[in-house]
Amino acid sequence: MTNLLDYPLLVFVATFVVLWVTTWIGTLLRKRWHLPAEDMRDDFGVTLGATLTLLGLIIGFSFSMATTRYDQRKIYEEEEANAIGTEYVRVDLLSPDAAGQLRPLLVRYTDLRIGFYKARERADLAQVNAETAALQNQLWRIVADAAKAGPTTSTMLATSGMNDVLNSQGYTQASWWNRIPVGAWTLMYAIATVSHLLLGYGAHRQRSFLSIVLPLLVAISFLLISDIDSPRGGVIQVQPQNLIALASGFAGS
């Protein structure tokens, strides 16, 4: 199922249009029902200010959630590279036959992990995941057979390293699934809609430019949040720098 939040530009356009229309509706309500009475103007201002403040807090909280998840994806990419690099060295503890089989497979596995980070289309990602799963089974089978043939401390160390390689991929996948909850997005949009409705209702003519400026600023904020939160959409993405460096080291060895 397509996640519309994976398209930050779409989020930006939709947010700006919805909030601008909401502000315009508030202006129409003001013309029909007139501004609040003078004795209610202060209460209205307090309500509008509190609503806009709450919107700012929710946006800041959501931005913090998005950056935390982005940093987590970067950390797991580094851990994946470290786990693969460590296991590549540890295969020397196995028999020459097993080590000879594992090294090219680990090189291929590294290339697949790089492909996982760079894949943008669902078909490409599905192919990478399928090949990764098949290669993981092959890697584990070779290590397990070597451990069964000679259950020594050295083989157990190599087996533990391969387990770290497989686990790191699972942690990475979980972090890419860990997104800002839909409920948080719904809350943000609800508060943004109410605040812009109040803004349009209470704005004076000389401040009518706010009907464009504030929706634009909020839309840009939503664009940034959705861009950071989307692992494969937008321009702010985790680059597999550590894995690429590891693959280059394999090629030079």
Residue pairs with C-beta under 8 A, 6 or more apart in sequence:
3 230
4 10
4 11
5 11
5 179
5 180
5 185
5 226
5 229
5 230
5 233
6 230
6 232
6 233
7 226
7 230
7 233
8 223
8 224
8 226
8 227
8 230
8 233
8 234
9 223
9 234
11 219
11 222
11 223
11 226
12 219
12 220
12 222
12 223
13 219
15 189
15 192
15 215
15 218
15 219
15 222
15 223
16 215
16 216
16 219
18 189
18 193
19 192
19 193
19 196
19 214
19 215
19 218
19 219
20 211
20 212
20 215
22 193
22 196
22 197
22 200
22 215
23 196
23 197
23 199
23 200
23 203
23 210
23 211
23 214
23 215
24 200
24 211
25 197
25 200
26 196
26 197
26 198
26 199
26 200
26 201
26 202
26 203
27 200
27 201
27 203
27 208
27 211
28 200
29 197
29 200
29 201
30 200
30 201
30 202
30 203
35 41
35 202
36 43
36 44
36 202
44 198
44 202
45 202
47 198
48 195
48 198
48 199
48 202
51 191
51 194
51 195
51 198
52 195
52 199
54 191
54 195
55 188
55 191
55 192
55 195
55 218
58 184
58 187
58 188
58 191
59 188
59 218
59 221
59 222
59 225
61 184
62 180
62 184
62 185
62 188
62 225
63 221
63 224
63 225
63 228
65 180
65 184
65 229
66 180
66 225
66 226
66 228
66 229
67 228
69 175
69 178
69 179
69 180
69 228
69 229
70 228
70 229
70 236
70 238
72 175
72 178
73 172
73 175
73 176
73 231
73 238
74 238
76 168
76 171
76 172
76 175
77 117
77 172
77 238
77 240
77 241
77 242
77 243
78 242
79 168
79 171
80 113
80 165
80 168
80 169
80 172
80 242
80 243
81 240
81 242
81 243
81 245
81 246
82 242
83 161
83 164
83 165
83 167
83 168
84 106
84 109
84 110
84 113
84 165
84 168
84 243
84 246
85 246
85 249
86 161
86 164
87 106
87 158
87 161
87 162
87 164
87 165
88 103
88 106
88 250
90 157
90 158
90 161
91 98
91 99
91 102
91 103
91 106
91 158
92 99
93 154
93 155
93 157
93 158
94 102
94 143
94 146
94 154
94 155
94 158
95 146
95 149
95 150
98 142
98 143
98 145
98 146
101 142
102 139
102 142
102 143
105 135
105 138
105 139
105 142
106 139
106 165
106 250
107 247
107 250
108 135
109 132
109 135
109 136
109 139
109 165
110 243
110 246
110 247
110 250
111 247
112 128
112 131
112 132
112 135
113 132
113 169
113 240
113 243
114 240
114 243
114 244
114 247
115 124
115 128
116 125
116 128
116 129
116 132
116 172
117 237
117 238
117 239
117 240
117 243
118 240
119 125
119 128
119 232
120 232
125 232
132 169
136 166
136 169
139 162
139 165
139 166
140 162
140 166
143 158
143 159
143 162
144 159
146 155
146 158
146 159
147 155
147 156
147 158
147 159
176 231
179 229
179 230
180 225
180 229
188 222
192 218
196 214
196 215
196 218
199 210
199 211
199 214
200 211
203 210
203 211
226 233
226 234
227 233
227 234
227 235
227 236
228 234
228 236
231 237
231 238
